Amino acid sequence: MNQTLKLKWHSVYGQILFDRKIKTAWENVKVNKGAGGIDEETLESYEKNLEENLENLLMKLRAKDYVPSPVRRVYIPKKNGKKRPLGIPTIEDRIVQQALRNVLEPKFEKDIFHKWSCGYRPNVGAKRVLQLIMWNIENGYNYIYDCDIRGFFDNIPHKKLLKVLNKYIADGTVLDMIWKWLKAGYMEEGKYHQVDSGTPQGGVISPLLANIYLNELDWTLDQHGIKFVRYADDFLLFAKSKEEIKKAEEVTKEVLKELGLEISVEKTKIVDFNNDDFDFLGFTFEHWRKRKKDGKPYYITKPKEETWSDFRLKIKQRTRKTLTLSKEKWLEIVNSVIRGKVNFYLTIWKAVEEFKEHGHKLNCYFNVFKNELLAMDSYVRRRLRVAMIHDHPSQRKGYAMNTKWNIEYFTKIGLVPAFQLYYGKQFGHTLDDYIQYMKEKQKKKQQKQIQRAKERGEEYYTPERVRKMNYAKRLATY
């Protein structure tokens, strides 16, 4: 709901003025890690005098002497080659923001936020997003307005945000503190810069403020009977006809204009899912089609193409041959990347399984990227073969180690195969099943290559191939 509360929340500030609240906030900040702010205080240095630091912070809060510092401006690369500005608050500011967030967030979760808002919320995320998209598609809402807000975090008008917050919060001290955070500005290359709008990406409380602000959009869409799913500033609207989706577009533009925001034209489009595909939250949804054997309709949900490039890049960055690490350390590094990526891919399966548990069978095909997983496993092993050679590593030496450091070897020493993790989770396949499957796959591949060579009238086991095989066998005995 986005109506002014009859009984607003009073005495919110007093709820953070307790030792345990500040200590809990510190623990939350520590778990989330991150760099320090403009005062160069790090989590490690702050923790060295933790009790004293937290006590001093609490005294400042009780005396209302706490003043936020400007954030430290840094830039991180985006996938399109551009850079995204981040504002890194000081450790002290992050603790206070976290303490206030810990008090406010449960209140908004309980009574205010819409159930179709899924970003930056506890226990609501990608799986919920996929389920909402699938539910709408399956129920005939196949006209989709794929919308992105231009520079959302940088362009939220401060006064309008405070006006929205004032619908729910009657504590002037809290509102004043939030205003100071918004107006704290940022430091870049030793210079201070004021800000007239926006919440710093990187601030602990920024995601909550963003959701509070766009909650206005959520409930207005709901009041017009428009189906939607929102994840932060990216959202989809659903309708059963082109006329309806056009009306939904008009409503959206009107609300965003009132909020002082505008649509990113280049990232926004209307999709007819009967003919067109769309991407959302790292997944591609391929439009309705019919099976050849029986004409049954289906659609495909799979990871975006870009996710495989990102997967490779993460592995490449972590397996530089200039590093000299133990095998155990190499495996620890790459396994964390593999598990993170595959668990994200498994979100599709988890979403579909939950539908099945409630008796809903979907027309969604999602196990359609076997070859991509196998290719990633091959790439990881290839990178590790080079990285694990400590004496002048090279691609040639790594290739020569194929026989010694083969699939079975890597699996036995603890490398997590992305293919096995993905399908094993779904169907209960073990690592031994995976090794056997790959052996049979390799055997069939070699037999096909021999057969093709015969059909072309060529010799498969050429002297050069035999020389390389013998060289690999010699290395395998070292």
VEXBAPA-184311 format. One record per residue (C-alpha): residue number from 1; x, y, z. Coordinates in steps of 0.02 Angstrom, whole numbers, plus 50000, padded with zeros to 5 digits. Example, Ala and Ser with C-alpha at 12.3 -4.5 7.8 and 13.67 -1.06 7.14 Angstrom:
// VEXBAPA-184311
resi, X, Y, Z
1, 50615, 49775, 50390
2, 50684, 49947, 50357
END
This chain:
// VEXBAPA-184311
resi, X, Y, Z
1, 50000, 50000, 50000
2, 50060, 50175, 49962
3, 49932, 50274, 50062
4, 49980, 50379, 50212
5, 49971, 50276, 50370
6, 49837, 50328, 50494
7, 49957, 50283, 50633
8, 50131, 50328, 50574
9, 50286, 50251, 50651
10, 50347, 50356, 50798
11, 50504, 50340, 50905
12, 50600, 50246, 50770
13, 50763, 50332, 50816
14, 50752, 50271, 50995
15, 50746, 50091, 50933
16, 50927, 50097, 50871
17, 50998, 50171, 51031
18, 51041, 50004, 51112
19, 51207, 49913, 51127
20, 51138, 49754, 51048
21, 51063, 49848, 50900
22, 51228, 49933, 50859
23, 51324, 49770, 50886
24, 51206, 49676, 50770
25, 51223, 49812, 50639
26, 51412, 49798, 50650
27, 51403, 49609, 50626
28, 51293, 49634, 50472
29, 51416, 49759, 50400
30, 51563, 49644, 50435
31, 51478, 49496, 50347
32, 51443, 49603, 50194
33, 51628, 49652, 50187
34, 51679, 49797, 50076
35, 51811, 49934, 50074
36, 51823, 50084, 50188
37, 51765, 50262, 50158
38, 51852, 50430, 50147
39, 51928, 50413, 50322
40, 52026, 50259, 50264
41, 51956, 50161, 50411
42, 51938, 49978, 50360
43, 51836, 49838, 50438
44, 51997, 49764, 50505
45, 52060, 49925, 50584
46, 51888, 49967, 50655
47, 51877, 49795, 50736
48, 52043, 49816, 50827
49, 51958, 49939, 50947
50, 51782, 49875, 50918
51, 51707, 49897, 51092
52, 51774, 50074, 51109
53, 51722, 50122, 50933
54, 51545, 50057, 50953
55, 51527, 50140, 51123
56, 51585, 50308, 51053
57, 51465, 50291, 50906
58, 51320, 50251, 51022
59, 51361, 50401, 51131
60, 51359, 50514, 50977
61, 51191, 50444, 50924
62, 51115, 50467, 51097
63, 51179, 50645, 51106
64, 51122, 50673, 50925
65, 51298, 50727, 50880
66, 51316, 50601, 50739
67, 51352, 50683, 50571
68, 51369, 50578, 50411
69, 51527, 50594, 50306
70, 51532, 50611, 50116
71, 51547, 50445, 50025
72, 51702, 50393, 49929
73, 51665, 50389, 49742
74, 51733, 50239, 49647
75, 51687, 50165, 49479
76, 51657, 49984, 49431
77, 51647, 49920, 49251
78, 51478, 49875, 49176
79, 51451, 49736, 49050
80, 51421, 49863, 48911
81, 51596, 49936, 48935
82, 51538, 50089, 49032
83, 51570, 50121, 49215
84, 51448, 50127, 49360
85, 51481, 50252, 49502
86, 51477, 50184, 49678
87, 51474, 50283, 49840
88, 51567, 50197, 49982
89, 51515, 50263, 50154
90, 51631, 50258, 50304
91, 51620, 50106, 50418
92, 51532, 50212, 50550
93, 51402, 50274, 50426
94, 51371, 50097, 50365
95, 51341, 50038, 50543
96, 51213, 50174, 50577
97, 51127, 50146, 50409
98, 51120, 49959, 50444
99, 51048, 49989, 50618
100, 50909, 50097, 50546
101, 50880, 49974, 50404
102, 50862, 49833, 50531
103, 50723, 49930, 50616
104, 50632, 49995, 50461
105, 50643, 49847, 50342
106, 50531, 49727, 50440
107, 50397, 49861, 50451
108, 50396, 49890, 50263
109, 50403, 49704, 50229
110, 50253, 49670, 50338
111, 50133, 49806, 50284
112, 50196, 49909, 50138
113, 50291, 49821, 50000
114, 50201, 49736, 49856
115, 50219, 49548, 49834
116, 50277, 49570, 49653
117, 50425, 49677, 49704
118, 50572, 49557, 49717
119, 50737, 49651, 49720
120, 50841, 49690, 49875
121, 50718, 49606, 49991
122, 50749, 49468, 50119
123, 50697, 49294, 50059
124, 50633, 49365, 49893
125, 50742, 49355, 49739
126, 50776, 49277, 49570
127, 50669, 49122, 49598
128, 50517, 49227, 49637
129, 50550, 49334, 49482
130, 50557, 49181, 49369
131, 50398, 49111, 49445
132, 50302, 49272, 49416
133, 50362, 49282, 49236
134, 50318, 49101, 49202
135, 50147, 49116, 49285
136, 50101, 49266, 49178
137, 50164, 49186, 49017
138, 50074, 49023, 49052
139, 49912, 49117, 49086
140, 49909, 49209, 48921
141, 49991, 49374, 48970
142, 50107, 49368, 48821
143, 50123, 49553, 48782
144, 50266, 49615, 48888
145, 50330, 49790, 48923
146, 50515, 49770, 48963
147, 50562, 49930, 49053
148, 50717, 50008, 49128
149, 50726, 50174, 49222
150, 50864, 50291, 49164
151, 50998, 50319, 49296
152, 50875, 50274, 49434
153, 50989, 50278, 49587
154, 51070, 50440, 49530
155, 50908, 50531, 49489
156, 50790, 50501, 49636
157, 50731, 50676, 49688
158, 50774, 50701, 49871
159, 50622, 50805, 49918
160, 50501, 50684, 49835
161, 50585, 50537, 49922
162, 50566, 50622, 50091
163, 50384, 50658, 50049
164, 50356, 50472, 50020
165, 50448, 50425, 50180
166, 50340, 50549, 50274
167, 50187, 50442, 50232
168, 50250, 50310, 50352
169, 50377, 50388, 50470
170, 50333, 50523, 50596
171, 50503, 50526, 50681
172, 50585, 50691, 50632
173, 50757, 50637, 50693
174, 50757, 50487, 50575
175, 50694, 50590, 50428
176, 50827, 50721, 50464
177, 50963, 50587, 50471
178, 50908, 50513, 50305
179, 50908, 50687, 50229
180, 51087, 50714, 50287
181, 51140, 50548, 50210
182, 51062, 50600, 50045
183, 51147, 50771, 50051
184, 51316, 50711, 50115
185, 51394, 50720, 49942
186, 51548, 50627, 49885
187, 51737, 50642, 49876
188, 51827, 50606, 49713
189, 52012, 50635, 49680
190, 52024, 50740, 49838
191, 51881, 50856, 49792
192, 51711, 50870, 49875
193, 51555, 50865, 49766
194, 51378, 50910, 49817
195, 51229, 50809, 49756
196, 51055, 50869, 49712
197, 50974, 50699, 49684
198, 51000, 50512, 49700
199, 51052, 50387, 49831
200, 51231, 50323, 49825
201, 51245, 50147, 49755
202, 51350, 50063, 49887
203, 51256, 50138, 50035
204, 51182, 50010, 50153
205, 51013, 50094, 50161
206, 51003, 50143, 49976
207, 50915, 49981, 49917
208, 50781, 50002, 50050
209, 50753, 50185, 50004
210, 50743, 50137, 49820
211, 50610, 50005, 49854
212, 50511, 50127, 49961
213, 50513, 50254, 49821
214, 50463, 50132, 49683
215, 50330, 50058, 49796
216, 50228, 50206, 49733
217, 50239, 50135, 49557
218, 50201, 49957, 49614
219, 50036, 49998, 49696
220, 49980, 50117, 49559
221, 50005, 49975, 49433
222, 49909, 49860, 49550
223, 49764, 49984, 49563
224, 49751, 49982, 49372
225, 49748, 49792, 49371
226, 49916, 49781, 49283
227, 50019, 49623, 49308
228, 50204, 49656, 49338
229, 50365, 49597, 49415
230, 50497, 49719, 49476
231, 50678, 49690, 49525
232, 50753, 49855, 49585
233, 50736, 49978, 49439
234, 50706, 49843, 49307
235, 50528, 49783, 49284
236, 50411, 49693, 49165
237, 50226, 49729, 49136
238, 50111, 49594, 49066
239, 49950, 49603, 48965
240, 49844, 49493, 48852
241, 49835, 49613, 48705
242, 49936, 49749, 48622
243, 49806, 49879, 48669
244, 49817, 49832, 48853
245, 50006, 49838, 48857
246, 50002, 50010, 48775
247, 49885, 50071, 48913
248, 50002, 49996, 49044
249, 50146, 50090, 48963
250, 50051, 50254, 48976
251, 50012, 50225, 49160
252, 50195, 50185, 49194
253, 50260, 50341, 49107
254, 50136, 50450, 49200
255, 50185, 50381, 49370
256, 50371, 50393, 49335
257, 50348, 50573, 49279
258, 50263, 50613, 49444
259, 50410, 50531, 49533
260, 50534, 50637, 49435
261, 50603, 50489, 49340
262, 50608, 50441, 49157
263, 50618, 50282, 49053
264, 50778, 50229, 48967
265, 50714, 50224, 48789
266, 50858, 50120, 48721
267, 50830, 49984, 48853
268, 50639, 49982, 48847
269, 50530, 49888, 48723
270, 50364, 49799, 48698
271, 50381, 49611, 48669
272, 50254, 49496, 48587
273, 50306, 49331, 48667
274, 50219, 49234, 48530
275, 50358, 49292, 48413
276, 50493, 49382, 48512
277, 50617, 49337, 48649
278, 50668, 49443, 48797
279, 50800, 49444, 48934
280, 50774, 49478, 49118
281, 50884, 49457, 49271
282, 51018, 49357, 49182
283, 50899, 49239, 49092
284, 50834, 49230, 48914
285, 50652, 49184, 48881
286, 50630, 49115, 48706
287, 50456, 49136, 48633
288, 50318, 49007, 48614
289, 50341, 48872, 48483
290, 50269, 48699, 48448
291, 50347, 48528, 48462
292, 50365, 48440, 48295
293, 50305, 48271, 48356
294, 50139, 48322, 48433
295, 50116, 48510, 48410
296, 50122, 48542, 48598
297, 50168, 48724, 48637
298, 50322, 48762, 48740
299, 50447, 48901, 48775
300, 50627, 48900, 48834
301, 50708, 48982, 48985
302, 50897, 48979, 48994
303, 51046, 49086, 49051
304, 51087, 49234, 48939
305, 51229, 49213, 48815
306, 51328, 49345, 48908
307, 51331, 49240, 49066
308, 51447, 49113, 48984
309, 51570, 49250, 48935
310, 51562, 49314, 49113
311, 51589, 49137, 49179
312, 51745, 49117, 49070
313, 51811, 49288, 49118
314, 51794, 49251, 49305
315, 51887, 49087, 49284
316, 52021, 49170, 49177
317, 52049, 49310, 49303
318, 52072, 49184, 49444
319, 52188, 49063, 49354
320, 52332, 49173, 49300
321, 52485, 49069, 49262
322, 52596, 49198, 49348
323, 52529, 49137, 49516
324, 52609, 48989, 49604
325, 52478, 48905, 49713
326, 52446, 48731, 49779
327, 52319, 48620, 49692
328, 52206, 48636, 49843
329, 52208, 48826, 49832
330, 52174, 48823, 49644
331, 52025, 48710, 49671
332, 51958, 48819, 49812
333, 51967, 48972, 49698
334, 51883, 48899, 49544
335, 51755, 48794, 49640
336, 51683, 48950, 49721
337, 51654, 49026, 49549
338, 51579, 48865, 49479
339, 51461, 48840, 49626
340, 51403, 49020, 49619
341, 51364, 49014, 49433
342, 51283, 48842, 49434
343, 51175, 48882, 49585
344, 51114, 49034, 49490
345, 51072, 48925, 49339
346, 50980, 48804, 49454
347, 50860, 48944, 49501
348, 50758, 48898, 49347
349, 50741, 48717, 49404
350, 50697, 48769, 49582
351, 50561, 48887, 49517
352, 50485, 48750, 49407
353, 50496, 48620, 49546
354, 50399, 48732, 49664
355, 50261, 48746, 49535
356, 50257, 48556, 49523
357, 50242, 48540, 49712
358, 50083, 48643, 49701
359, 50013, 48539, 49559
360, 50056, 48656, 49414
361, 50142, 48583, 49263
362, 50230, 48712, 49156
363, 50267, 48714, 48970
364, 50442, 48777, 49004
365, 50597, 48687, 48940
366, 50754, 48736, 49035
367, 50881, 48595, 49024
368, 50943, 48656, 48856
369, 51122, 48709, 48891
370, 51213, 48544, 48917
371, 51346, 48586, 48788
372, 51382, 48754, 48868
373, 51412, 48671, 49038
374, 51525, 48539, 48961
375, 51622, 48675, 48869
376, 51645, 48771, 49031
377, 51711, 48616, 49119
378, 51833, 48589, 48977
379, 51889, 48771, 48988
380, 51915, 48761, 49177
381, 52022, 48604, 49161
382, 52123, 48683, 49020
383, 52158, 48838, 49127
384, 52206, 48732, 49278
385, 52324, 48621, 49179
386, 52427, 48775, 49136
387, 52410, 48859, 49306
388, 52465, 48703, 49400
389, 52630, 48690, 49304
390, 52755, 48787, 49408
391, 52904, 48773, 49290
392, 52877, 48896, 49146
393, 52692, 48859, 49117
394, 52626, 48870, 48939
395, 52476, 48816, 48836
396, 52583, 48684, 48748
397, 52637, 48606, 48913
398, 52459, 48613, 48977
399, 52394, 48524, 48823
400, 52527, 48389, 48846
401, 52459, 48356, 49022
402, 52287, 48303, 48955
403, 52324, 48119, 48985
404, 52394, 48138, 49161
405, 52276, 48274, 49221
406, 52119, 48209, 49140
407, 51935, 48224, 49186
408, 51941, 48082, 49311
409, 52097, 48153, 49394
410, 52022, 48326, 49420
411, 51859, 48254, 49483
412, 51949, 48141, 49608
413, 52054, 48282, 49681
414, 51900, 48389, 49711
415, 51863, 48498, 49559
416, 51676, 48529, 49548
417, 51613, 48493, 49370
418, 51480, 48621, 49322
419, 51390, 48489, 49216
420, 51380, 48363, 49359
421, 51332, 48494, 49488
422, 51188, 48557, 49380
423, 51115, 48390, 49326
424, 51168, 48296, 49483
425, 51066, 48415, 49589
426, 50912, 48379, 49484
427, 50928, 48193, 49451
428, 51041, 48130, 49591
429, 51188, 48083, 49477
430, 51350, 48052, 49573
431, 51528, 48099, 49529
432, 51561, 47918, 49480
433, 51412, 47928, 49361
434, 51487, 48085, 49288
435, 51659, 48005, 49262
436, 51581, 47854, 49177
437, 51472, 47965, 49067
438, 51621, 48069, 49012
439, 51727, 47915, 48975
440, 51590, 47845, 48863
441, 51567, 48015, 48781
442, 51752, 48029, 48743
443, 51757, 47850, 48675
444, 51611, 47885, 48557
445, 51691, 48048, 48500
446, 51854, 47960, 48458
447, 51763, 47821, 48365
448, 51672, 47952, 48260
449, 51836, 48039, 48220
450, 51915, 47874, 48165
451, 51763, 47833, 48058
452, 51766, 48004, 47975
453, 51951, 47987, 47938
454, 51918, 47817, 47854
455, 51776, 47890, 47751
456, 51894, 48026, 47688
457, 52026, 47895, 47652
458, 52143, 47970, 47782
459, 52246, 47889, 47918
460, 52186, 47936, 48093
461, 52341, 47883, 48189
462, 52464, 47991, 48092
463, 52648, 47992, 48146
464, 52623, 48166, 48220
465, 52470, 48111, 48321
466, 52562, 47955, 48383
467, 52712, 48062, 48434
468, 52600, 48178, 48537
469, 52510, 48029, 48617
470, 52676, 47948, 48666
471, 52738, 48114, 48737
472, 52580, 48132, 48841
473, 52600, 47954, 48905
474, 52778, 47988, 48959
475, 52722, 48143, 49055
476, 52584, 48041, 49137
477, 52715, 47927, 49218
478, 52813, 48069, 49300
END
